[in-house]
Each structure stands twice: as structure tokens, then as C-alpha cells.
């Protein structure tokens, strides 16, 4: 069987942590990636659930805070100010 190479860019911290994990369980990163590829091909899917992290903007707590703020503005209780840029403090 001929071999091919896959090249992937990873965050340096993630790569170091992955290498350490693989070492701790007695395999190389290459072996772990091959296990993943074989599982994908065998199951014809990603072999674990991929869940999207909910956007905190749409959380119930944030939406309630926004509605409270909007109501306060409508009642004339708000303050208008210029946009404060993050790097304006430098």
C-alpha cells in the first residue's frame, strides 16, 4: 500500500497538547490521525458529535438585558455618548 502525506496547520499550543496526549496513550500523532481517518471511512461520517457553541448574544440573559436597556432608552432614561474605540486609551 502506498503512503501519502496530509499537512495541516494547528495552533502551536493545540499541537503540543495533542502530541502529549498521544504520547501518554502510547501512540504517535500520525497513528491517532490514521485512526480518525479509518473511523471516518468505516462509518462514513465524523465519528463524534459536532456541536455548535451557541452565540452568547442570543442567550436569554443577554436578550433580557438588551430589552431592559431598550425600554429604558424609550423611557428617556438613557445617555447618549460617542463610540469609545478600544485603542483610544493608548
Backbone as JSON, one array per atom type, in Angstrom:
{
  "sequence": "XXXXXXXXXXXXXXXXXXXXXXXXXXXXXXXXXXXXXXXXXXXXXXXXXXXXXXXXXXXXXXXXXXXXXXXXXXXXXXXXXXXXXXXXXX",
  "N": [[0.85, -1.17, 0.0], [0.65, 2.14, -0.94], [1.87, 5.18, 0.49], [0.66, 8.39, 1.57], [0.94, 11.88, 2.33], [-0.55, 14.03, 4.68], [-0.96, 17.4, 5.33], [-1.45, 19.72, 7.86], [-2.44, 22.77, 9.38], [-2.05, 23.8, 12.69], [-2.86, 25.32, 15.8], [-0.11, 26.18, 17.8], [-0.11, 25.59, 20.55], [-2.25, 23.78, 20.73], [-1.23, 21.69, 19.15], [1.01, 20.87, 20.64], [-0.29, 19.98, 22.98], [-1.83, 17.92, 21.88], [0.17, 16.19, 20.9], [1.33, 15.49, 23.36], [-0.85, 14.21, 24.61], [-1.16, 12.02, 22.83], [1.32, 10.75, 23.21], [1.04, 10.04, 25.91], [-0.93, 8.08, 25.76], [0.33, 6.18, 24.37], [0.83, 6.29, 21.57], [1.67, 7.68, 18.33], [1.17, 10.99, 16.95], [0.62, 10.74, 14.27], [-0.39, 8.09, 14.13], [-2.74, 8.44, 15.63], [-4.16, 10.22, 13.98], [-4.44, 8.6, 11.72], [-6.14, 6.64, 12.85], [-8.43, 8.2, 13.19], [-9.05, 8.86, 10.49], [-9.56, 6.26, 9.45], [-11.83, 5.6, 10.99], [-13.66, 7.52, 10.08], [-13.93, 6.74, 7.39], [-14.89, 4.12, 7.73], [-17.33, 4.51, 9.09], [-18.53, 6.36, 7.54], [-18.94, 9.02, 8.24], [-18.26, 11.81, 10.45], [-16.79, 10.63, 13.35], [-17.86, 11.47, 15.82], [-19.97, 13.66, 17.75], [-20.57, 16.87, 16.48], [-20.95, 19.84, 17.84], [-22.34, 23.04, 17.74], [-21.25, 25.89, 19.38], [-23.42, 27.87, 21.19], [-24.27, 31.22, 20.28], [-23.44, 33.72, 22.49], [-24.71, 36.18, 22.41], [-27.37, 35.76, 21.81], [-28.38, 34.57, 24.06], [-30.75, 33.91, 26.71], [-30.39, 35.52, 28.95], [-28.83, 37.69, 27.99], [-30.53, 38.73, 26.02], [-32.69, 39.54, 27.59], [-31.43, 41.55, 29.08], [-30.81, 43.34, 27.01], [-33.41, 44.04, 26.13], [-34.37, 45.31, 28.44], [-32.62, 47.49, 28.51], [-33.29, 48.75, 26.09], [-35.95, 49.47, 26.62], [-35.52, 51.27, 28.73], [-34.16, 53.29, 27.32], [-36.2, 54.11, 25.59], [-37.89, 55.22, 27.45], [-36.62, 57.49, 28.07], [-34.48, 57.3, 29.83], [-31.89, 56.83, 29.17], [-28.42, 57.45, 28.21], [-26.74, 59.32, 25.81], [-23.75, 58.83, 24.11], [-20.51, 59.21, 22.57], [-19.02, 56.74, 20.4], [-16.79, 54.59, 21.94], [-13.68, 53.78, 21.16], [-11.6, 50.92, 21.35], [-8.78, 51.19, 21.22], [-8.46, 53.86, 21.82], [-7.57, 54.54, 24.29], [-4.87, 54.52, 24.37]],
  "CA": [[0.0, 0.0, 0.0], [1.45, 3.36, -0.98], [1.59, 6.15, 1.56], [0.53, 9.8, 1.22], [1.11, 12.76, 3.47], [-1.51, 15.11, 4.9], [-0.36, 18.5, 6.08], [-2.5, 20.54, 8.46], [-1.98, 23.82, 10.27], [-2.67, 23.77, 14.01], [-2.35, 26.22, 16.81], [1.06, 25.54, 18.42], [-0.49, 25.05, 21.86], [-3.06, 22.59, 20.49], [-0.36, 20.63, 18.66], [1.8, 20.36, 21.76], [-1.19, 19.23, 23.85], [-2.21, 16.69, 21.16], [1.35, 15.33, 20.93], [1.46, 14.98, 24.72], [-1.92, 13.23, 24.79], [-0.83, 10.81, 22.08], [2.43, 10.1, 23.91], [0.52, 9.47, 27.15], [-1.72, 6.87, 25.49], [1.2, 5.22, 23.7], [0.8, 6.32, 20.1], [2.13, 8.92, 17.72], [0.11, 11.82, 16.37], [0.3, 10.14, 12.97], [-1.26, 6.95, 14.39], [-4.05, 8.97, 16.05], [-4.82, 10.76, 12.79], [-4.84, 7.44, 10.92], [-7.33, 6.06, 13.49], [-9.55, 9.09, 12.87], [-9.38, 8.68, 9.07], [-10.18, 4.94, 9.29], [-13.18, 5.66, 11.57], [-14.49, 8.3, 9.15], [-14.21, 5.91, 6.21], [-15.7, 2.97, 8.14], [-18.67, 4.95, 9.49], [-18.99, 7.31, 6.52], [-19.34, 10.23, 8.96], [-17.35, 12.19, 11.52], [-17.15, 9.66, 14.38], [-18.27, 12.08, 17.08], [-20.92, 14.75, 17.54], [-20.02, 18.21, 16.34], [-21.97, 20.76, 18.34], [-22.0, 24.45, 17.62], [-21.4, 26.64, 20.62], [-24.41, 28.92, 20.98], [-23.8, 32.6, 20.32], [-23.91, 34.3, 23.75], [-25.56, 37.35, 22.15], [-28.77, 35.34, 21.77], [-28.77, 33.9, 25.31], [-31.92, 34.52, 27.35], [-29.93, 36.57, 29.85], [-28.43, 38.87, 27.23], [-31.71, 39.29, 25.37], [-33.44, 40.25, 28.64], [-30.67, 42.77, 29.38], [-30.99, 44.25, 25.88], [-34.78, 44.56, 26.16], [-34.43, 46.25, 29.57], [-31.9, 48.69, 28.08], [-34.1, 49.39, 25.04], [-37.09, 50.09, 27.29], [-35.01, 52.44, 29.44], [-33.91, 54.33, 26.32], [-37.5, 54.61, 25.13], [-38.48, 55.99, 28.54], [-35.78, 58.66, 28.29], [-33.55, 57.09, 30.94], [-30.57, 56.5, 28.64], [-27.44, 58.51, 27.98], [-26.1, 59.23, 24.51], [-22.33, 59.17, 24.14], [-19.78, 58.82, 21.37], [-18.46, 55.4, 20.4], [-15.48, 54.54, 22.57], [-12.85, 52.78, 20.49], [-10.73, 50.21, 22.29], [-7.41, 51.71, 21.23], [-8.46, 55.28, 22.14], [-6.96, 54.73, 25.6], [-3.41, 54.44, 24.26]],
  "C": [[0.9, 1.24, 0.0], [0.99, 4.33, 0.09], [1.49, 7.55, 0.97], [0.67, 10.61, 2.49], [-0.01, 13.79, 3.5], [-0.8, 16.16, 5.72], [-1.49, 19.38, 6.59], [-1.86, 21.59, 9.36], [-2.77, 23.76, 11.56], [-2.08, 24.88, 14.85], [-1.22, 25.49, 17.53], [0.72, 24.91, 19.77], [-1.32, 23.78, 21.7], [-2.19, 21.42, 20.03], [0.45, 20.02, 19.79], [0.94, 19.52, 22.69], [-1.6, 17.9, 23.2], [-1.05, 15.71, 21.16], [1.52, 14.7, 22.31], [0.4, 13.93, 25.02], [-1.56, 11.92, 24.1], [0.3, 10.03, 22.76], [1.93, 9.39, 25.17], [-0.31, 8.21, 26.93], [-0.95, 5.87, 24.62], [1.1, 5.18, 22.19], [1.36, 7.65, 19.61], [0.93, 9.72, 17.23], [-0.33, 11.24, 15.03], [-0.64, 8.94, 13.13], [-2.66, 7.41, 14.78], [-4.82, 9.51, 14.85], [-5.27, 9.63, 11.88], [-6.06, 6.75, 11.5], [-8.57, 6.88, 13.15], [-10.0, 8.86, 11.42], [-10.08, 7.33, 8.85], [-11.6, 4.93, 9.85], [-14.13, 6.43, 10.66], [-14.88, 7.43, 7.96], [-15.1, 4.72, 6.56], [-17.15, 3.37, 8.4], [-19.32, 5.88, 8.48], [-19.58, 8.58, 7.16], [-18.21, 10.61, 9.9], [-17.73, 11.33, 12.73], [-17.44, 10.24, 15.76], [-19.21, 13.22, 16.75], [-20.18, 16.07, 17.43], [-21.13, 19.18, 16.72], [-21.47, 22.19, 18.2], [-22.23, 25.12, 18.97], [-22.39, 27.77, 20.37], [-23.78, 30.31, 21.1], [-24.34, 33.24, 21.59], [-24.8, 35.53, 23.57], [-27.03, 36.97, 22.25], [-29.21, 34.59, 23.03], [-29.96, 34.63, 25.92], [-31.51, 35.69, 28.23], [-29.57, 37.84, 29.1], [-29.62, 39.53, 26.55], [-32.57, 40.06, 26.37], [-32.75, 41.57, 28.98], [-30.87, 43.81, 28.26], [-32.39, 44.87, 25.88], [-34.96, 45.58, 27.28], [-33.78, 47.57, 29.16], [-32.69, 49.46, 27.03], [-35.28, 50.11, 25.67], [-36.67, 51.33, 28.07], [-34.74, 53.59, 28.48], [-35.22, 54.95, 25.84], [-38.18, 55.49, 26.19], [-37.63, 57.23, 28.87], [-34.76, 58.52, 29.41], [-32.13, 56.79, 30.46], [-29.68, 57.71, 28.49], [-26.8, 58.28, 26.62], [-24.64, 59.63, 24.67], [-21.69, 58.71, 22.83], [-19.27, 57.39, 21.53], [-17.06, 55.47, 21.01], [-14.7, 53.41, 21.91], [-11.88, 52.18, 21.49], [-9.34, 50.81, 22.36], [-7.35, 53.22, 21.45], [-7.73, 55.57, 23.45], [-5.44, 54.73, 25.55], [-2.78, 55.79, 24.13]]
}
